[in-house]
Amino acid sequence: MHRVLVLGAGKIGSLITCLLSESGEYEVHLGERSEQACGRLHKSKNLTITTLDATDEQAITNYLKKHKLEAMVSALPYYCNPLIAKLARENGLHYFDLTEDVNVTNQVKNLSKGAKTTFLPQCGLAPGFISIVANDLMKRFDSLDTVKMRVGALPVNPSNVLKYSLTWSTDGLINEYGNPCQAIDHGKMITTQPLEGYETITVDGLLYEAFNTSGGLGSLADSYAGKIHKMNYKTLRYPGHCEKIHLLMNELRLNEDRDTLKRILENSIPKTTQDVVLIYVSVTGMRNDQLYEENFVQKIYPREIAGTLWSAIQITTASGICGVLDLVLQDPKSYQGFITQEHFSLQDFLNNQFGQYYAADD
């Protein structure tokens, strides 16, 4: 049985803990500073809950020395991850996180140099599963032209002016809306601005808007720079959302006061478990001297797991990180140092006990 430490019992960390412990193949230690958050979790014989402050380096070190663990999983806000990655390196553990932050990922990459264990950031949905899908489609072409990656986590029945619900980390959402974005244009890595690059697409007869957000491209930009004409990642929302977020963040300058913006969003925008995750990837390129296009389109809805109803964004994010974690721990000697999402094949991921949740609504 694999032994892992999960840090953070929020929306995603709670389901990561549930999936791993309920599988019967993992002994999960959950570290969370809030006893109230831990109290909401489904109890399992394979679960040990401990009060642990993720910013307390000595407390975490002491816990790691006391328990023989294989891996650390960070379900914490992105800014907590450099410390957790550092402790994983110092204690010889595999490391996994959900960060969308480019700077944090670069710090993790630097920490991983020469490591004999795996350092795998940017797990989850986007970045994460979206990179696995895009990489799989790109391998089907002789030469590549354009890759479009689009993901949206949306309320099924929007009822507010933003046509949105807070389905995951508010800090992560603001980070995506406010930080510079990466893309490839004419074969070169470029930086684009968030909330720009506006376009609309139609899926199953419904109209969505798409615009630049930070982090979703993951490591693909580095992997394919110079090998493709154009690649970008955009977030999907219902029409009208981008304009209003632009007003808040840029016109009212709340991107410069993110604490205030966070309070506004969390006090005004409701949470929901009635959501849908929409994944859209389009790849065009040459095959047998002809121009082809291939697409991947998937909608994922909430479902009950271990007697609890989980939202679509919880399911896609938690199963994304659990899937790659499971693949690594099945064959740990094959994974050392910094590992990217595109290292994993789509078929291996979908066949995994956790990755199969992505195929649940076919």
BATI-736408 format. One line per field, with one value per residue (C-alpha): residue number from 1; residue in one letter; x, y, z. Coordinates in Angstrom, 2 decimals, padded with zeros to 5 digits, always signed. Layout:
<pts>
resi: [NUM;...]
resn: [A;...]
u: [X;...]
v: [Y;...]
w: [Z;...]
</pts>
This chain:
<pts>
resi: [1;2;3;4;5;6;7;8;9;10;11;12;13;14;15;16;17;18;19;20;21;22;23;24;25;26;27;28;29;30;31;32;33;34;35;36;37;38;39;40;41;42;43;44;45;46;47;48;49;50;51;52;53;54;55;56;57;58;59;60;61;62;63;64;65;66;67;68;69;70;71;72;73;74;75;76;77;78;79;80;81;82;83;84;85;86;87;88;89;90;91;92;93;94;95;96;97;98;99;100;101;102;103;104;105;106;107;108;109;110;111;112;113;114;115;116;117;118;119;120;121;122;123;124;125;126;127;128;129;130;131;132;133;134;135;136;137;138;139;140;141;142;143;144;145;146;147;148;149;150;151;152;153;154;155;156;157;158;159;160;161;162;163;164;165;166;167;168;169;170;171;172;173;174;175;176;177;178;179;180;181;182;183;184;185;186;187;188;189;190;191;192;193;194;195;196;197;198;199;200;201;202;203;204;205;206;207;208;209;210;211;212;213;214;215;216;217;218;219;220;221;222;223;224;225;226;227;228;229;230;231;232;233;234;235;236;237;238;239;240;241;242;243;244;245;246;247;248;249;250;251;252;253;254;255;256;257;258;259;260;261;262;263;264;265;266;267;268;269;270;271;272;273;274;275;276;277;278;279;280;281;282;283;284;285;286;287;288;289;290;291;292;293;294;295;296;297;298;299;300;301;302;303;304;305;306;307;308;309;310;311;312;313;314;315;316;317;318;319;320;321;322;323;324;325;326;327;328;329;330;331;332;333;334;335;336;337;338;339;340;341;342;343;344;345;346;347;348;349;350;351;352;353;354;355;356;357;358;359;360;361;362]
resn: [M;H;R;V;L;V;L;G;A;G;K;I;G;S;L;I;T;C;L;L;S;E;S;G;E;Y;E;V;H;L;G;E;R;S;E;Q;A;C;G;R;L;H;K;S;K;N;L;T;I;T;T;L;D;A;T;D;E;Q;A;I;T;N;Y;L;K;K;H;K;L;E;A;M;V;S;A;L;P;Y;Y;C;N;P;L;I;A;K;L;A;R;E;N;G;L;H;Y;F;D;L;T;E;D;V;N;V;T;N;Q;V;K;N;L;S;K;G;A;K;T;T;F;L;P;Q;C;G;L;A;P;G;F;I;S;I;V;A;N;D;L;M;K;R;F;D;S;L;D;T;V;K;M;R;V;G;A;L;P;V;N;P;S;N;V;L;K;Y;S;L;T;W;S;T;D;G;L;I;N;E;Y;G;N;P;C;Q;A;I;D;H;G;K;M;I;T;T;Q;P;L;E;G;Y;E;T;I;T;V;D;G;L;L;Y;E;A;F;N;T;S;G;G;L;G;S;L;A;D;S;Y;A;G;K;I;H;K;M;N;Y;K;T;L;R;Y;P;G;H;C;E;K;I;H;L;L;M;N;E;L;R;L;N;E;D;R;D;T;L;K;R;I;L;E;N;S;I;P;K;T;T;Q;D;V;V;L;I;Y;V;S;V;T;G;M;R;N;D;Q;L;Y;E;E;N;F;V;Q;K;I;Y;P;R;E;I;A;G;T;L;W;S;A;I;Q;I;T;T;A;S;G;I;C;G;V;L;D;L;V;L;Q;D;P;K;S;Y;Q;G;F;I;T;Q;E;H;F;S;L;Q;D;F;L;N;N;Q;F;G;Q;Y;Y;A;A;D;D]
u: [+000.00;+001.34;+001.72;+001.21;+000.78;-001.91;-001.70;-004.92;-008.50;-010.25;-012.48;-009.88;-007.76;-010.80;-011.63;-007.98;-008.00;-011.29;-010.23;-006.90;-008.10;-011.26;-009.23;-007.84;-004.36;-003.31;-002.72;-003.39;-002.13;-004.08;-002.51;-004.83;-004.63;-008.43;-010.08;-013.45;-012.37;-011.14;-014.41;-016.34;-014.34;-015.65;-013.76;-011.85;-009.75;-006.93;-007.06;-005.11;-006.00;-003.55;-003.62;-000.69;+000.12;+001.56;+003.64;+005.32;+008.48;+009.64;+006.27;+006.09;+009.69;+009.01;+005.92;+007.83;+010.58;+008.02;+006.12;+007.53;+005.90;+006.49;+004.98;+003.67;+000.62;+000.01;-003.62;-002.66;-002.73;+000.06;+002.19;+002.61;+004.17;+007.87;+008.23;+006.46;+008.62;+011.72;+010.70;+009.94;+013.44;+015.10;+013.23;+013.52;+009.79;+007.89;+006.14;+002.86;+000.91;-001.96;-000.27;-001.13;+001.53;+004.47;+006.97;+006.16;+006.58;+010.00;+010.99;+009.87;+011.85;+015.00;+014.51;+014.14;+017.58;+019.47;+016.61;+016.04;+012.36;+009.60;+008.71;+005.44;+003.72;+000.74;-001.38;-005.16;-007.27;-005.63;-002.75;-002.80;-005.15;-005.50;-001.76;-002.01;-004.86;-003.15;+000.11;-001.70;-003.44;-000.22;+001.55;-000.91;+000.51;+003.59;+003.97;+002.03;+000.38;-002.03;-003.10;-006.06;-006.67;-009.89;-011.31;-014.25;-015.65;-019.13;-022.39;-025.05;-027.67;-025.97;-028.08;-025.79;-024.39;-020.99;-022.70;-020.22;-019.87;-016.83;-016.14;-012.47;-009.71;-010.46;-006.72;-006.05;-008.85;-007.54;-004.03;-005.18;-007.13;-004.34;-000.98;+000.77;+000.12;+002.36;+001.71;+003.54;+003.19;+005.16;+007.13;+008.36;+007.38;+005.55;+003.87;+000.26;-002.03;-004.81;-008.43;-007.33;-007.42;-011.22;-013.11;-016.33;-016.92;-020.04;-020.20;-023.36;-025.32;-024.26;-022.22;-019.17;-016.55;-012.84;-009.98;-006.37;-005.70;-002.40;-000.91;-003.21;-000.63;+001.62;+004.97;+003.73;+005.03;+008.55;+008.20;+006.94;+008.57;+010.09;+008.07;+004.68;+003.36;+000.79;-000.35;-002.46;-004.68;-007.90;-010.58;-014.21;-017.01;-020.57;-020.75;-020.43;-018.17;-014.89;-016.12;-017.22;-014.03;-012.04;-013.95;-013.16;-009.52;-008.33;-010.70;-011.24;-007.62;-008.48;-005.74;-003.51;-005.53;-006.22;-007.23;-010.13;-011.06;-011.06;-013.39;-015.74;-015.92;-016.33;-019.02;-020.94;-020.54;-022.22;-020.65;-022.31;-021.97;-024.21;-021.44;-020.08;-016.47;-016.03;-012.78;-012.03;-008.78;-008.23;-005.05;-004.35;-001.35;-000.09;-000.58;+000.36;+000.86;-002.70;-004.01;-006.02;-007.74;-008.46;-010.56;-011.18;-014.41;-015.70;-018.27;-018.05;-020.76;-020.99;-021.30;-021.52;-018.35;-018.24;-021.69;-020.93;-021.86;-018.76;-018.71;-017.34;-014.32;-013.51;-013.71;-011.62;-008.94;-008.66;-008.76;-006.16;-003.58;-004.49;-004.11;-000.55;+000.38;-000.82;+001.05;+004.27;+004.02;+003.30;+006.75;+008.71;+012.11;+010.93;+010.28;+013.07;+013.48;+011.15;+008.33;+005.83;+002.20;+002.93;+005.17;+002.02;+000.06;-003.65;-004.59;-002.55;-004.16;-007.75;-007.16;-005.98;-008.36;-008.48;-008.11;-011.19;-013.38;-012.70;-014.55;-017.49;-019.96;-019.38]
v: [+000.00;+003.41;+006.02;+009.67;+013.00;+015.29;+018.90;+020.92;+019.76;+022.32;+021.70;+019.67;+018.26;+016.66;+014.70;+013.75;+012.30;+010.51;+008.97;+007.71;+006.36;+004.74;+002.94;+000.59;+000.98;+004.12;+005.02;+008.75;+011.22;+014.47;+017.61;+020.58;+023.44;+023.81;+021.16;+022.25;+021.43;+018.01;+017.29;+017.39;+014.50;+011.01;+008.82;+005.85;+003.16;+004.20;+007.86;+009.60;+013.25;+015.53;+019.23;+020.63;+024.17;+024.06;+027.18;+025.61;+024.09;+022.48;+020.89;+019.33;+018.14;+016.51;+014.78;+013.46;+012.07;+010.30;+008.63;+006.62;+008.25;+007.97;+011.19;+014.64;+016.04;+019.78;+020.85;+024.25;+027.71;+028.07;+030.38;+027.63;+025.14;+026.19;+025.29;+021.95;+021.09;+021.98;+019.65;+016.86;+017.22;+017.27;+014.16;+012.14;+012.12;+012.33;+015.70;+016.64;+019.91;+021.71;+025.04;+027.14;+029.69;+029.81;+031.25;+028.59;+025.88;+027.24;+027.14;+023.51;+022.74;+024.22;+022.25;+019.02;+019.15;+015.95;+014.46;+010.70;+011.20;+012.73;+016.43;+016.79;+020.19;+021.48;+018.37;+018.51;+019.82;+022.87;+022.70;+018.94;+016.70;+019.28;+018.93;+015.14;+015.43;+018.05;+016.12;+012.95;+014.70;+016.38;+013.04;+012.08;+014.62;+014.69;+018.41;+020.81;+024.13;+025.26;+024.00;+025.54;+024.48;+025.63;+024.72;+026.04;+025.18;+026.67;+026.63;+024.62;+027.26;+030.68;+033.19;+036.17;+038.98;+037.26;+034.03;+032.20;+030.33;+029.87;+026.20;+026.14;+028.29;+032.03;+032.77;+030.54;+032.16;+035.68;+034.52;+033.19;+036.36;+038.73;+037.25;+037.29;+034.31;+032.16;+031.22;+030.26;+032.44;+031.90;+029.21;+031.47;+031.71;+034.96;+036.61;+037.70;+039.62;+037.97;+038.73;+039.47;+037.35;+037.32;+034.85;+032.84;+029.17;+027.01;+023.53;+021.43;+024.48;+026.64;+029.82;+030.40;+033.12;+032.38;+034.62;+034.39;+033.23;+032.41;+028.98;+026.65;+025.92;+024.28;+023.04;+022.49;+025.88;+024.89;+021.42;+022.60;+026.00;+025.96;+022.88;+024.47;+027.64;+028.61;+027.34;+029.00;+028.32;+030.19;+029.88;+029.31;+031.31;+032.29;+035.47;+038.71;+037.39;+038.66;+042.23;+042.43;+040.83;+043.30;+046.12;+044.79;+043.93;+046.60;+049.56;+049.51;+048.34;+045.51;+043.42;+045.68;+044.92;+041.22;+040.84;+043.23;+041.49;+038.13;+039.44;+040.89;+037.66;+035.38;+037.60;+038.05;+034.97;+031.78;+028.34;+025.38;+021.66;+021.93;+022.65;+021.36;+021.14;+021.67;+020.54;+021.51;+020.86;+021.48;+020.54;+021.24;+020.10;+018.11;+014.39;+012.63;+016.06;+017.13;+019.59;+017.83;+018.82;+016.64;+017.60;+016.40;+017.61;+016.41;+017.56;+016.26;+016.69;+016.22;+012.71;+010.88;+009.26;+007.45;+008.74;+012.42;+014.56;+016.20;+018.99;+018.50;+020.74;+018.79;+015.50;+016.58;+018.28;+015.61;+012.66;+014.42;+014.59;+011.17;+009.60;+010.77;+010.09;+006.51;+006.02;+007.29;+005.21;+002.06;+002.43;+005.05;+004.17;+005.34;+008.88;+011.03;+014.79;+017.24;+015.44;+017.19;+016.25;+015.40;+012.61;+010.49;+008.87;+009.67;+006.00;+005.07;+007.92;+007.05;+003.39;+004.33;+003.79;+007.55;+008.84;+006.88;+009.54;+011.64;+009.08;+008.73;+010.82;+009.42]
w: [+000.00;-001.00;+001.75;+000.84;+002.58;+001.16;+002.30;+002.20;+002.80;+000.61;-002.40;-004.28;-001.46;+000.14;-003.02;-003.63;-000.12;-000.72;-004.06;-002.78;+000.56;-000.88;-003.56;-000.92;-002.36;-000.51;+003.11;+003.16;+005.73;+005.42;+006.82;+007.37;+009.85;+010.04;+012.22;+010.83;+007.26;+008.33;+010.10;+006.81;+005.31;+004.84;+007.30;+005.95;+007.60;+005.27;+006.33;+009.07;+009.67;+011.40;+012.25;+010.31;+009.21;+005.69;+006.38;+009.42;+007.96;+011.20;+011.94;+008.48;+008.72;+012.07;+010.66;+007.64;+009.86;+012.04;+009.18;+006.27;+003.26;-000.49;-001.79;-000.94;-002.71;-002.40;-002.73;-001.31;-002.90;-005.46;-003.28;-000.65;-003.05;-003.15;+000.53;+000.08;-002.94;-000.93;+001.88;-000.60;-002.03;+001.37;+002.50;-000.72;-001.56;-004.83;-005.23;-006.97;-007.06;-008.82;-009.48;-012.51;-011.60;-014.03;-011.53;-008.93;-011.56;-012.44;-008.76;-008.54;-011.70;-010.18;-006.96;-008.94;-010.58;-009.83;-007.82;-007.83;-007.12;-009.26;-009.25;-011.11;-010.85;-012.83;-012.33;-012.46;-015.35;-016.93;-016.67;-016.40;-018.36;-021.15;-021.88;-022.04;-024.57;-026.73;-026.80;-027.85;-030.76;-031.88;-032.21;-034.97;-037.44;-039.65;-039.00;-036.81;-037.56;-034.81;-031.38;-029.56;-025.95;-024.29;-020.87;-018.89;-015.45;-015.54;-013.60;-015.44;-014.57;-014.25;-012.32;-011.60;-013.73;-014.11;-015.22;-013.01;-009.72;-007.49;-008.11;-007.06;-005.53;-005.64;-005.36;-008.36;-010.37;-009.74;-010.55;-013.92;-014.72;-013.66;-014.67;-018.08;-020.33;-022.50;-026.11;-029.29;-032.38;-035.59;-033.78;-030.98;-027.35;-026.65;-023.67;-024.01;-021.70;-019.69;-020.63;-024.23;-027.39;-027.24;-029.45;-029.43;-030.11;-030.30;-028.75;-028.92;-030.04;-027.07;-027.51;-025.31;-025.16;-024.79;-023.70;-022.52;-018.98;-017.33;-016.70;-018.64;-021.33;-018.77;-020.08;-023.64;-024.76;-023.76;-025.27;-028.67;-029.22;-032.70;-033.69;-034.22;-035.85;-033.22;-029.82;-027.13;-024.15;-023.35;-020.69;-021.69;-020.11;-020.94;-023.09;-021.10;-018.32;-019.74;-020.12;-016.49;-015.14;-017.26;-015.56;-012.09;-012.62;-015.05;-015.09;-011.31;-010.84;-008.46;-010.03;-007.94;-004.79;-005.00;-001.36;-001.93;-005.18;-003.40;-000.69;-003.32;-005.29;-002.29;-000.75;-004.01;-006.20;-005.00;-004.91;-006.62;-007.16;-010.26;-012.73;-016.01;-017.17;-020.89;-022.53;-026.13;-027.99;-031.71;-033.58;-037.26;-039.25;-042.20;-042.66;-045.89;-047.51;-046.68;-044.09;-041.36;-038.13;-035.10;-032.08;-028.56;-026.95;-023.60;-021.05;-017.50;-014.86;-011.08;-009.68;-006.38;-005.03;-001.68;-000.78;-001.46;-004.46;-005.94;-008.51;-012.01;-011.36;-008.19;-010.08;-013.06;-010.97;-008.27;-010.66;-012.83;-010.07;-008.66;-012.10;-012.70;-009.07;-009.46;-012.74;-011.15;-007.99;-010.03;-011.61;-009.63;-011.09;-014.51;-013.24;-011.86;-011.63;-013.34;-015.22;-017.50;-018.08;-021.72;-020.50;-020.00;-022.80;-023.02;-023.21;-020.14;-018.23;-019.26;-018.41;-014.92;-011.99;-011.36;-014.92;-015.96;-014.36;-017.46;-019.56;-017.18;-019.20;-022.69]
</pts>
